[in-house]
């Protein structure tokens, strides 16, 4: 699952993963994550990549929502505009630019 309020970024990452035969779902708001999980409790994910800052919340909130359904899901928070006070308890931190390469490496290891 990709969670980013920049719809074109989330959607393009999902399309790229689809081209490589992987399933992925974009969400563009924290509330969309909540709605999707409430309406589809059977759905499961291997990984969530979430933007840090969104208009209706933050990446921590999106991860918390998913972890209530899947406690062991791997989660990565990315940001092009980091708030060091917000991410100070999260390690490792990845800026947005190299995260796609890191994700493709991770997917290759998982598959």
ZIKARA-V672090 format. One record per run of one state. SS is the DSSP state (h for helix, s for strand, l for the rest). FROM is the first residue (numbers start at 1). LEN is the number of residues. If there is no record, write none. Layout:
# ZIKARA-V672090
[[SS,FROM,LEN] [SS,FROM,LEN]]
This chain:
# ZIKARA-V672090
[[l,1,1] [s,2,2] [l,4,3] [h,7,13] [l,20,6] [s,26,2] [l,28,2] [h,30,10] [l,40,7] [s,47,5] [l,52,1] [s,53,2] [l,55,2] [s,57,2] [h,59,11] [l,70,4] [s,74,6] [l,80,4] [h,84,4] [l,88,6] [s,94,2] [h,96,15] [l,111,1]]
